[in-house]
Amino acid sequence: MPCSLKAAPPASDLIPTTLAQLKLDAEERNKRENRHMSVLNNHMRENTRALKLIEKERDEAIKQLGSLETQKRQLEEELQPLERKKRQLETQIEVSKKRVSTNEITMMIMEQEDPVGCLKEVAERFGRRLEKPLVLKTEEEVTTTPASSSAFTFKGKRPVRIAASE
């Protein structure tokens, strides 16, 4: 089988025909490269500006975040005494409610014909018993009677227990 070799193109086809053609090709390539470089430089400048703006915004956000954290700490410090005061007031309200309830119950018992018997009955219902019978006295009796007896007295609407030592 015969081998068919194609002949290489003549050297004149590979090499530009004239020096002027070479110069034109080089100038066009330079112009294209310069345009491309100019476009790339413009993109680089735009990206650099955008990057600087983003960095500036980030720095401002970091500063704002720091000031907000400081403000948060200050507000929390201001809030702590108020929260303590709120808890104290809630406790005082609970105690006051209990006292009012106790006073109302005491007033109801005192209005009964036999307050001591009524009190004993209430105590027994709750599984307790009274150790000493209570003696009801007015304020004048309490001030004139020695502190040897146990008694309830009223100052305004609030009953006062007088401690006794027998």
Backbone bond lengths (Angstrom), bond angles and torsions (degrees), N, CA, C in turn:
res aa  C-N    CA-C-N  psi(-1)  N-CA   C-N-CA  omega(-1)  CA-C   N-CA-C  phi
1 M - - - 1.410 - - 1.508 110.01 -
2 P 1.276 114.26 126.38 1.457 116.19 -177.23 1.513 110.58 -76.21
3 C 1.205 116.98 140.22 1.465 124.50 179.68 1.515 107.09 -87.62
4 S 1.334 114.14 126.88 1.456 116.44 179.78 1.516 109.05 -104.38
5 L 1.191 115.86 111.34 1.457 121.99 177.96 1.512 107.65 -102.05
6 K 1.302 111.78 128.91 1.455 115.20 177.39 1.511 107.16 -84.62
7 A 1.210 113.28 145.50 1.451 118.46 -179.00 1.512 109.28 -78.40
8 A 1.296 116.42 141.13 1.455 121.91 178.37 1.513 108.26 -66.92
9 P 1.333 115.43 147.44 1.463 116.96 178.81 1.516 109.75 -62.92
10 P 1.243 114.58 153.47 1.462 117.53 -178.74 1.531 110.80 -63.69
11 A 1.261 116.58 149.94 1.459 123.37 -177.74 1.509 110.99 -60.72
12 S 1.261 118.77 -25.83 1.457 120.98 -178.18 1.526 110.75 -70.48
13 D 1.350 119.29 -25.54 1.468 121.61 178.18 1.534 111.01 -74.80
14 L 1.302 118.56 -30.09 1.458 122.06 -178.36 1.521 111.92 -79.50
15 I 1.226 120.11 -30.86 1.463 124.61 -175.17 1.521 107.78 -101.68
16 P 1.339 116.14 130.70 1.462 117.07 177.81 1.520 109.98 -55.41
17 T 1.259 110.74 147.25 1.451 116.41 -171.74 1.504 113.66 -69.84
18 T 1.308 116.28 -33.49 1.464 115.44 -175.73 1.518 110.68 -133.31
19 L 1.259 112.99 163.16 1.457 120.51 176.56 1.523 109.82 -69.57
20 A 1.274 118.64 -32.59 1.463 123.24 179.05 1.526 109.54 -63.79
21 Q 1.333 115.96 -40.32 1.463 120.24 178.13 1.530 110.45 -62.47
22 L 1.313 117.34 -41.14 1.466 121.94 177.67 1.528 111.04 -60.57
23 K 1.312 116.37 -43.96 1.459 120.77 -179.95 1.529 110.16 -63.10
24 L 1.337 118.11 -43.13 1.464 122.26 179.46 1.531 110.79 -62.40
25 D 1.315 115.94 -45.11 1.464 119.80 178.64 1.533 111.06 -61.72
26 A 1.307 116.84 -42.74 1.465 121.41 179.71 1.524 110.53 -64.96
27 E 1.331 117.59 -41.94 1.463 121.27 179.13 1.529 110.97 -64.83
28 E 1.321 116.80 -43.12 1.467 120.05 178.59 1.535 111.04 -62.80
29 R 1.319 114.80 -43.90 1.466 118.79 177.30 1.527 110.51 -61.26
30 N 1.321 117.44 -43.02 1.471 121.63 178.58 1.528 110.86 -62.41
31 K 1.346 116.29 -42.79 1.468 119.74 179.09 1.530 110.45 -63.51
32 R 1.341 117.26 -44.43 1.462 121.03 178.33 1.528 110.57 -61.88
33 E 1.303 115.89 -44.58 1.470 120.21 179.15 1.528 110.82 -63.87
34 N 1.332 116.36 -42.08 1.470 120.22 178.93 1.530 111.21 -64.56
35 R 1.353 117.17 -42.61 1.468 120.33 177.02 1.527 110.10 -61.78
36 H 1.317 115.49 -44.93 1.458 120.43 179.35 1.537 110.55 -62.07
37 M 1.315 116.98 -43.73 1.470 121.38 177.77 1.531 110.38 -63.60
38 S 1.328 116.72 -40.07 1.462 120.69 179.15 1.535 110.38 -63.23
39 V 1.332 116.78 -44.56 1.467 121.16 177.98 1.527 110.04 -62.20
40 L 1.336 116.28 -44.46 1.464 119.95 178.79 1.530 111.41 -62.91
41 N 1.332 116.92 -40.62 1.471 120.52 177.89 1.534 111.07 -63.16
42 N 1.358 115.94 -41.37 1.470 119.26 177.49 1.529 110.91 -62.08
43 H 1.336 116.35 -44.62 1.463 120.00 177.73 1.525 110.72 -61.82
44 M 1.315 115.55 -40.65 1.468 120.10 -179.98 1.527 110.08 -63.21
45 R 1.338 118.07 -44.48 1.465 121.22 178.26 1.530 111.17 -61.83
46 E 1.335 116.39 -44.93 1.468 120.41 179.17 1.531 110.85 -62.04
47 N 1.313 115.93 -44.39 1.468 119.73 179.05 1.524 111.46 -64.97
48 T 1.336 116.35 -38.18 1.465 120.51 178.56 1.530 110.14 -64.57
49 R 1.353 116.65 -44.37 1.468 120.09 177.17 1.528 110.81 -60.73
50 A 1.326 115.58 -46.89 1.467 119.60 179.89 1.525 110.56 -61.16
51 L 1.323 116.83 -41.45 1.462 121.16 179.10 1.527 110.83 -62.72
52 K 1.341 116.79 -43.26 1.462 119.98 178.75 1.526 111.22 -63.45
53 L 1.347 116.87 -40.85 1.462 120.00 177.72 1.527 111.30 -63.62
54 I 1.320 116.12 -42.56 1.463 120.26 179.29 1.524 110.35 -64.47
55 E 1.343 116.91 -42.83 1.466 120.10 178.21 1.529 110.95 -63.13
56 K 1.345 115.91 -39.69 1.458 120.03 178.50 1.533 110.27 -63.81
57 E 1.333 116.82 -44.97 1.464 120.71 177.61 1.529 110.88 -61.55
58 R 1.336 116.33 -40.98 1.462 120.51 178.88 1.524 110.52 -62.09
59 D 1.351 116.32 -45.65 1.465 119.90 179.54 1.530 111.24 -61.89
60 E 1.349 116.49 -41.64 1.466 119.81 177.82 1.528 110.66 -64.24
61 A 1.331 116.06 -40.83 1.468 120.05 179.01 1.526 110.53 -63.87
62 I 1.334 116.86 -39.69 1.469 120.60 178.20 1.528 109.95 -63.72
63 K 1.342 116.69 -41.99 1.467 119.84 178.09 1.524 110.66 -63.49
64 Q 1.338 116.18 -44.59 1.464 119.82 179.16 1.521 110.78 -63.03
65 L 1.314 116.41 -40.62 1.459 120.60 179.13 1.528 110.35 -62.06
66 G 1.326 115.68 -43.51 1.467 119.55 177.79 1.520 111.61 -62.22
67 S 1.336 116.72 -43.98 1.469 119.18 179.64 1.526 110.72 -67.54
68 L 1.333 117.51 -35.11 1.466 120.20 177.08 1.523 111.27 -66.74
69 E 1.328 116.61 -38.96 1.468 119.54 177.55 1.525 110.45 -65.15
70 T 1.334 116.45 -40.77 1.464 120.34 177.22 1.526 110.04 -62.75
71 Q 1.325 115.86 -44.80 1.460 120.42 179.08 1.527 110.72 -63.05
72 K 1.327 116.93 -38.90 1.467 121.08 178.43 1.528 110.19 -62.16
73 R 1.351 116.53 -45.42 1.465 120.19 178.41 1.526 110.92 -60.51
74 Q 1.342 116.38 -43.44 1.465 119.81 179.95 1.526 110.97 -62.60
75 L 1.332 116.21 -43.25 1.464 119.73 179.67 1.522 111.23 -65.57
76 E 1.328 116.69 -38.62 1.469 119.75 177.17 1.523 110.63 -64.24
77 E 1.342 116.62 -39.48 1.463 120.03 177.95 1.524 110.75 -65.02
78 E 1.352 116.66 -38.00 1.458 120.07 177.77 1.529 110.94 -70.09
79 L 1.311 115.69 -30.76 1.465 120.49 -177.16 1.522 112.93 -75.28
80 Q 1.313 117.64 -30.97 1.468 120.94 -176.46 1.528 112.66 -55.49
81 P 1.331 119.86 -49.96 1.472 118.25 178.71 1.533 112.01 -63.59
82 L 1.330 115.97 -35.26 1.461 118.85 179.32 1.523 111.20 -66.82
83 E 1.324 116.66 -38.54 1.464 119.90 177.53 1.531 110.37 -66.12
84 R 1.339 116.10 -41.51 1.461 119.52 176.89 1.528 110.44 -61.00
85 K 1.330 115.83 -44.81 1.466 121.20 179.09 1.527 109.88 -61.37
86 K 1.330 117.11 -40.92 1.465 121.15 178.76 1.526 110.45 -61.73
87 R 1.339 116.22 -46.11 1.468 119.47 178.79 1.530 110.76 -61.64
88 Q 1.335 116.74 -41.28 1.462 120.06 178.26 1.524 110.91 -61.80
89 L 1.339 115.50 -44.04 1.459 119.14 179.78 1.522 111.36 -64.95
90 E 1.334 116.52 -39.87 1.465 119.44 177.34 1.528 110.58 -61.88
91 T 1.332 115.99 -41.83 1.466 120.00 177.87 1.525 110.17 -63.45
92 Q 1.330 116.54 -44.44 1.465 120.21 179.14 1.525 111.18 -62.29
93 I 1.323 116.64 -38.39 1.466 120.31 178.32 1.519 110.15 -63.70
94 E 1.338 116.34 -44.84 1.472 119.88 178.62 1.526 111.05 -60.62
95 V 1.332 115.88 -45.25 1.468 119.90 179.34 1.526 109.80 -62.69
96 S 1.331 116.16 -42.87 1.468 119.79 179.78 1.519 111.26 -63.13
97 K 1.330 116.85 -41.23 1.470 119.94 177.75 1.525 110.53 -60.81
98 K 1.340 116.09 -43.13 1.467 119.55 178.49 1.520 110.60 -63.33
99 R 1.322 116.25 -41.95 1.468 119.91 -179.65 1.528 110.86 -64.35
100 V 1.336 115.73 -43.01 1.464 119.46 179.31 1.519 109.85 -61.64
101 S 1.326 115.86 -44.89 1.472 119.53 178.44 1.517 110.50 -61.19
102 T 1.317 116.34 -45.37 1.467 120.71 179.29 1.523 110.32 -61.46
103 N 1.320 116.58 -43.53 1.468 120.23 179.60 1.520 111.17 -63.87
104 E 1.333 117.15 -41.45 1.460 119.94 178.95 1.525 110.59 -62.86
105 I 1.329 115.86 -44.25 1.465 119.66 178.76 1.523 110.26 -63.66
106 T 1.319 116.34 -43.17 1.466 120.51 179.31 1.525 110.27 -61.79
107 M 1.332 116.79 -42.62 1.464 120.39 179.07 1.524 110.40 -62.97
108 M 1.331 116.97 -40.72 1.465 120.11 178.43 1.522 110.23 -63.55
109 I 1.317 116.85 -42.51 1.469 120.71 179.32 1.522 109.93 -65.02
110 M 1.328 117.34 -41.33 1.457 121.00 -178.45 1.526 111.59 -65.78
111 E 1.329 117.54 -27.81 1.456 120.67 -179.98 1.529 112.12 -77.00
112 Q 1.314 118.27 -12.53 1.467 121.82 -179.92 1.535 109.33 -70.63
113 E 1.339 114.54 160.18 1.467 119.54 179.63 1.525 110.94 -65.68
114 D 1.343 116.13 -41.09 1.464 120.88 179.49 1.532 107.90 -120.53
115 P 1.337 118.31 82.96 1.465 119.99 -175.60 1.521 113.31 -62.71
116 V 1.319 117.79 -36.40 1.464 120.01 -178.92 1.519 109.55 -67.95
117 G 1.331 117.92 -43.51 1.462 121.53 177.90 1.516 111.07 -63.36
118 C 1.322 115.88 -40.62 1.474 120.44 177.98 1.521 110.15 -63.09
119 L 1.316 116.58 -42.16 1.461 120.72 179.41 1.522 110.79 -64.72
120 K 1.334 116.29 -40.24 1.471 119.50 177.36 1.523 110.35 -62.47
121 E 1.330 116.29 -42.36 1.465 120.77 -179.78 1.527 110.87 -62.39
122 V 1.312 116.62 -43.83 1.475 120.63 178.35 1.520 109.97 -62.68
123 A 1.321 116.87 -43.76 1.466 120.31 -179.20 1.517 110.79 -63.19
124 E 1.341 117.02 -40.66 1.468 120.14 180.00 1.522 111.75 -66.77
125 R 1.323 117.10 -35.55 1.469 120.03 178.64 1.522 111.78 -62.54
126 F 1.288 116.81 -31.04 1.467 120.65 179.48 1.522 111.89 -95.45
127 G 1.321 117.54 15.26 1.457 121.41 175.12 1.506 114.12 76.80
128 R 1.309 117.78 24.33 1.459 121.15 178.63 1.524 108.05 -124.19
129 R 1.293 114.85 169.17 1.458 118.38 175.63 1.521 108.52 -140.33
130 L 1.289 114.71 153.97 1.459 119.74 179.41 1.514 108.67 -86.32
131 E 1.298 115.95 131.56 1.461 120.61 179.66 1.520 110.72 -76.54
132 K 1.321 115.62 -47.50 1.459 119.79 -177.50 1.523 107.69 -121.60
133 P 1.299 117.72 141.01 1.469 118.12 174.50 1.527 108.76 -68.58
134 L 1.312 114.68 142.77 1.459 119.53 -179.49 1.523 109.83 -89.15
135 V 1.300 115.63 139.21 1.452 121.29 177.97 1.515 106.76 -109.28
136 L 1.317 116.47 125.04 1.456 120.66 179.12 1.512 109.18 -87.68
137 K 1.299 115.19 131.93 1.452 119.65 -179.32 1.516 108.59 -134.92
138 T 1.287 115.48 154.80 1.456 120.37 173.77 1.521 107.67 -85.28
139 E 1.315 115.80 173.16 1.465 119.18 -179.94 1.525 111.19 -62.35
140 E 1.329 117.25 -37.08 1.457 119.34 -179.01 1.516 111.16 -66.01
141 E 1.344 115.94 -40.33 1.459 119.33 179.60 1.522 111.01 -65.67
142 V 1.342 115.79 -36.70 1.465 119.38 -179.47 1.513 109.91 -66.57
143 T 1.305 117.02 -40.60 1.462 119.19 -178.06 1.519 111.44 -72.53
144 T 1.345 117.54 -29.74 1.461 119.44 -179.12 1.514 113.03 -91.25
145 T 1.359 117.04 -22.16 1.461 120.98 -177.46 1.518 109.11 -87.93
146 P 1.314 117.48 141.11 1.466 118.68 176.02 1.527 109.87 -64.27
147 A 1.300 116.77 160.28 1.465 122.38 -175.54 1.510 112.06 -78.49
148 S 1.311 117.46 29.28 1.464 119.85 -177.56 1.516 112.48 -90.21
149 S 1.325 118.50 -6.42 1.466 119.38 -178.99 1.522 109.68 -117.80
150 S 1.318 114.35 154.71 1.456 120.51 178.85 1.517 107.81 -93.33
151 A 1.326 118.00 134.03 1.453 119.30 -177.05 1.517 111.47 -155.29
152 F 1.335 114.01 160.76 1.458 121.48 168.83 1.511 106.63 -105.46
153 T 1.299 116.68 144.04 1.452 120.32 172.67 1.521 107.46 -139.26
154 F 1.295 116.32 164.63 1.451 120.39 -178.39 1.507 109.53 -117.53
155 K 1.312 114.39 129.56 1.456 120.83 170.46 1.516 103.63 -117.00
156 G 1.272 116.97 106.02 1.454 119.79 -171.31 1.513 107.45 72.46
157 K 1.316 118.29 -122.32 1.456 121.71 179.68 1.516 111.91 -107.20
158 R 1.303 118.16 -3.98 1.461 120.96 -174.81 1.521 110.79 -96.32
159 P 1.347 117.55 124.02 1.462 118.29 177.70 1.524 110.22 -73.66
160 V 1.305 116.08 146.11 1.455 121.35 179.62 1.514 107.55 -122.19
161 R 1.321 117.44 129.86 1.463 120.75 178.45 1.521 107.71 -88.41
162 I 1.286 114.92 129.06 1.455 120.75 178.60 1.519 106.78 -98.37
163 A 1.316 116.89 120.17 1.463 121.10 -178.68 1.514 109.24 -70.00
164 A 1.302 114.62 141.78 1.462 118.76 -178.40 1.512 109.78 -124.49
165 S 1.292 115.12 147.83 1.461 120.16 173.50 1.514 106.54 -128.39
166 E 1.315 116.32 114.81 1.464 120.33 -176.65 1.487 111.16 -98.99
